[in-house]
Amino acid sequence: MKQFLIAIAIFCSYTIVAQDTVKIMTYNLLDYNNPTSYCTTDNNNLSVKDGYLRTIFSYEMPDIFAAHEVSGYVDASCKHLLDSVINVNGVTWYHRANFINSNNSDIISTLFYDSRKFTLYNQNFLSGGVRDLMIFKLYYNSPDISTLYDTVFITCVAMHLKAGSTTSDQSERAAETLMLMNYINGVSGMGNCLTMGDFNVQSSNETCFQNLINYPDSNVRFYDPINKPGDWNNNSSFAAFHTQSTSTDDNNTCMASGGMDDRFDFILASYNIMNNISKVAYVPDSYLAVGQDGNHFNHSINNPTNNSVPSDVLDALAGMSDHLPVILKLKISQTHAIGISEHFSKPETIKFENPVNDEAHFQIYSTKNDTYILKMYNQLGCLITTYTYQVYPGYNRISVPMNNFVSGLYYFNFVNSEKNTTLKIMKK
């Protein structure tokens, strides 16, 4: 009985550290600190917007936040957003990505993240459209990162595509998404990847969107978590998923008017995330447009009555932007949850050295003749190579050449007639 209770304690302790749920949010902030002839300091006042956004952000508290239409002229706007809106009222833990605006656009996309949960590993951008397509790679601050040098990576693509409904506008959007997909294909796959932002599309049939969800290589595609294809524009069938426009006020020249009738804002996820391949999984039914109750087709988001969020949040959504934020949740399973049987009853064991240099050495103990299939994956979850080994009763030693691989983290998945074991190996 004592051994059983110890086993339960071990199992529970692993389960506690094994899983975390994180929230992702994307939001078009409508010319944030970017006065124009139509979005002025009167109808799009920064101080007023800051108050609205504080209310919205403190209500959702996302772990990763992609912001769009932030002033691109100076880095000070991003800093102001972090210091005066996000890290307020005792909150100090959010960090931001580096300021990039290679296209010299008046508005940009950028990223903020909870530094307690994530670290920005690197960032890149694709220039060629009307605005830079921003690519941020973050890693999860897992409990064993300092000892096992292991973590989970998530790549977030933040983009604000060309607006407009002309043939030329659609062609520009298509070129932007094709550029992105070709880039992803060229870096050996997607792994855990999200693309999010204001896509400015009116239909899933538009080439821009098809490039994302039906790229020729089926391993390099994004998926709509709610799977709602169709002609979204001014279509009441999609009222529950529209993200623009929050107002019917024709007198405000900054905001698009007409009420909720477009699905412009998205978070799309890679195959790995939608199928829980690499320790990151989409949480079912967590995707939604904040404040969207499905009952405001061609109406302002706060008129008539809307009880989907608190009244102060609803009013902030109506006043902050003509877009709604979109959120989803991800479950991160960083540490393998070790079961009781694996601790106390399985005689087969695999011992190994870590980290490794030119070869990875494994010692397999088996009680019988058996076959082991070894599949080796990189940190993006892409299969690199497969080996087959025959083992015999007793101790078996195998070596895997690593001299042709770059330094970094690799996953070794061993499968025999009874077990499926994944080990994390660090190549120096």
N, C-alpha and C positions, 0 to 999 in steps of 0.2 A: 504493500500500500504506500509506503514512504517513497519508494522509487517511482511509483505512478504519479504521486503528487508533485515530485520534482519534475517529472516529465511534463506535466500540465503547466507548471510554472515556466519552464523553458519555452514551451510552445507559445504561451501567452506573451512572454517577453519579446519573442521574435515577431509575433503578430503585431504588437504595439508599434514597433519601430519599422515594420515592413511597409506600412501603407500610409499615405497622406493624400488628401484631396486638395487640389489647388484650383483657383478660379482665374480664367482668362477673360479680359474685356477689351473690346475695340470700340472707339468712339470718335466720330467726326465732330470736332469742337467748333466748327463754323468760324473761320477767320479769327482764330484766337490771337489777340494782340496784333491784328493785321488790318488796320483801318483802310478802307477803300472808298470809292465814290458811292457805293451802295451799302456797304457795311461800315457805318460811321461810329464815331465815339459816342454818339447819342443812342442809336438803335442797336449797337453791339458793344456796349460799354464794358471795358475790361474788369472794372471793380465789381460790376453787377454779375458778370459771367463767373468771376471767381467765387462769389457767394453761392451761386447755383451749383457750380461744379464741386465745391466742398461738400455740399449736401448730398449730391449724387455719389461722389467717391466714398464718403464716409459710410454711406448706406451699403455699398457693394463691397468695398475694400478688396479689390482684385489683387492677386499675387503677381500677375503680369498684365500690364496696361499699355495697349498700343493707341497712341493719340495721333489724330490726323488734323490737318489744317491748322497747325501751329505756325506762327510767323517764322518765315525762313530767313529773315534778314540778319538776325543776330542770335547768338546762343542765349542771350539774356532772357528770351521768352520761355525757353525750355527750363532754365534755372528758376525763373519766377513761378512757373507752373509747379515745379517740385517744392520750392521753399514756401510758397504762399498758399498753395491749394492742397497738396498731397501730404507733405510732412508738417502737419499742424495739429493742435490740440493734443499734444503729447506723443504724436506719431513721429518717429525719427528714422525709421528703418528702410524707407524706400530710396533706391538709387535710380540713376538714369543712364541711358546710353549716351555715347558721344554725339556731338552735334555734327551732322553731315548735310551738305546741300550742294552737291556737285553741279546740279542743273541750274543753280541760282534762281530757284522758284521762289515765289513770294510766300508759299506755304509748304510745309514738309510733314512727313510722318516720323514719329520717334517712339521710344519705348521707356517705360518705367517698370520697376520690379521690386518685390519684397526681398531685400538682401538677406533676411533671416532664412529664406527658403531657396533663393537662387543666387548664382553668381554669373555675371556676363563673361562668357568665355572669349568670344570674339564677335565682331560685326563686319558686315560687308554691304555693298550697295551695287545696284545695277542702274546704270545711267543710259538713257536712250529714249525714254518717254517724256511726258510733260513734267514728271516729278520722279525723283529717285525711288526705286524699289528697295526698301531697307530689309536687310537680312541679319537677324540677331540670333546667335547661338548661346544658349544658357545651359548651365548644369545645376542640378539639384544638389543642395547641401546635405547630402545623406549622412547618417550617423557614423558610417564606417569609412568616410572618404579619407581621413587622415591615417588610417591603419591599412586599409586594403587598396587605397588609391583608386577607388571605384565610385562611379556615379552614373546618373542618368542624364542624357543630353536632350534638350528640346530646342528645335530651331523654329523661330517665329519670323515669318515674312510679313512686313507691314507695308501696305501699298494703297495709294489713292489714285485710281486710274482716271483716264481722260473722261471728262463729262461730255454730255451731249448725245443726241440721237441720230445725227446725220451719218451717212455712209462713211465719211471721212473719220468721224469720231469713233465709230465702231471698228474701223480698220486700225486706228491708233491703239485702241484697247487690246485688240487681238495681237498686235505686234508686241505690246508690253507683256502680256501673259505668256506668249510663245517664248520670248526672251527669258522669262523666269523659268519655264519648264525645261528649256534647253540647258540652262545653267544647272538646275538641279540634276538633270540627267548626266551632265558632265562631271559632277562631283560624286559619282558612284551611289546614286540613290537618295532616298528621302529620310529614312529612319523615322524618328518622332518629329514630325514637322506640321506646323500650322501656317496657313496663310490667311490674313485678315485685313479688313479695311473697307473702304468705300469703293466698290467696284463699278458703280454707275451703270449697271446693266439692267435692262428691262425684261429680259427673258433668258431662261437657261439655254435656249437654242442659239444665242449669240456666240459667234466664234470665240470671243474673249473667254467666255465661261466654259465652252467646250474644250478649249486648250487645257484648262485646269482639270476637268473631270474625265476627259476622254483622250488624254495624251496617248500617242501611238504605243509607247511602251507601257503596258498595263501595270508594271511595278512602279511607275512614276506618274501617279495620279493623286488628285485630291478628291475628297468625298464630302458631300453635304451631310452633316450629322443628322439633320431632320428629314433629309431626302424629300425635298419639296420642289421638284422641277416644274417648269411651266412658264406661262406668260404672266409675270407678276404685276406689270404696270396696270394700275386702275382696274384690278380684277378682285372683286369682293371675295372670291374663293380663297385668296391668300391674305385676307384681312388680319389674320392672327400672326402673320410673319412680316408685315410691312414695317419698314424702319424710317420712312420719310414720306410726308412732311408733318411735323408736329403741330403745325398751326394753319389756320384758315384766314389769318389776318393779312389782307391785301395791302394794308397801309405800311407794313414793315418791309422795306425794300431789301433788307438783308436776308431774311428767311424766305425760302421757297414756301409759297402758300398752297392751298388746295386740300390740306388735310392728309391723313395717312393713306397713301395709295401706291407706294413704291417699295420694293425690297432692294435697296442699294448696298446694305452693309452685311458683311458675312464673316464667319470664321469657318474655314474648311480644314479638314484634317487628313493626314496621310493614312494609308492602309495600315501601317504599323499601329497607329493610335486607335483606329476604329476596330482593330482586331486584337489589340493587347499583345502585340508581338514582342515589343522591347520594353516592358515594364511600365509603359504609360498607356492608359486606356481612357477613352471617352466615357464619362458617366452618363448613362442613358437618361433622357428627358431633362438634361441640365441646360440644353441650348435654348436661349430665349432672347427676345428683344425686351429690354427693361422698360416696364410701363405699358407694354402692348397687351391688351386684354382681348383683342379680336373684335371689339365692339365699336371701333372708332373709324371705320372706313369712310374716307373723305370728310373726317371731322378732326378738330384739334384733339390732341391726346388727353387733354384735361377737361373736355366738354363734349358730350355729357359726362355724368359721373363715371369715375374709373377707380376701382378699389384694388387694383393689382399691386400698388405700392402705396406707402403713406402719402398723405396729401401734400406735405412739403416737398417730398421727392418728385411727385407728379408735377407740381408747379415748376420745380427746378428743371425738369425735363422739357417742359413746354417753353421755358424762357431761355435755356442755355443754348440750344442749337435746333436746327430743323431736322436733325437726325436723332434716332434713339441709339443708345449703346447696345451692343450685343455681347452676351456672355455665354460661356460654357464652362464645365468643370472637367478636370482630368484626375484620374486616380493614379498615383505613383506607387509602384510596388518595387522599392529599391532592393530590399534585402530578402533573399529567399526564405520563406517561412518554413522552418525545419519541423517536420512532423515527428510524433512520438516514435513511430516505427523506425524512422531513420536513425534515431538516437539509440535505440535499445535492442532492435531485433534483426537489422540487416547485417549479415556478416561481410558482404562485399564492400570494400572500401577503396577509395582512390586517394593516394597521397601525392603531393606535388610540391615543387619549389616555386617561390614567387618573391620578387620578380625574376625574369629570365633574360638571358643574353641571346646566343645564337641557336640554342635548343631549349625546348620545354620538356622536362622529364617528369614522367608519371609512373607511379607504382600502383598496380591494380591487384588486389587480392580477390581471388574467386574460389568458390567451392566446387566448380564444375567446368567442363569445357563450354566455352561460350564465344559469342561474336560481339564485339563492340564496334559501333559506328560512331566515329568522331566527326562532328561538323564544327568548323571554325568560323566565327563571325567577327566582323569589326564592330566598333562602338556604335555605328549607325544601325546595326542589326542586319547588315548585308552579308550573305554567305560568301566566304572566301574560298574554302576548299573542304573536301570530304576525304576521310581515311577509313579503312576497315582493318580491324585487328582481330586475330584469333587469340584467345586467352585459354589458359589451362588451370587446373586446380593448383592453388598455391599462389605465390607471388609472381607477377608478370611486370616487366619493366619495358616501357615504350618511350621513344623520343620523337618529338615533332620538330622539324627544322623551322627556325624563325629568322634566319639570317637575311632573308629577302623581304622581311616585313619592317615597316617603319616603327619607331617607338610609339608606344601608346597602349591602350586597353583593348584586350581581345576576350571573346567568350568562347569557351570550349564546351560543346555539348556532347556528352557521352550517353549513348543509348545501347543497352543490352537487352536480354530477354526479360529482365525484371525491373530495371530502373532507368530513369531519365535524369541525368545529373548535369548541371551547368556550372562550370567553374570560371572564375574571373582571373585572367592572367595579364600581368603588366610586363610588356617588353621594354627593356631599358633603351 
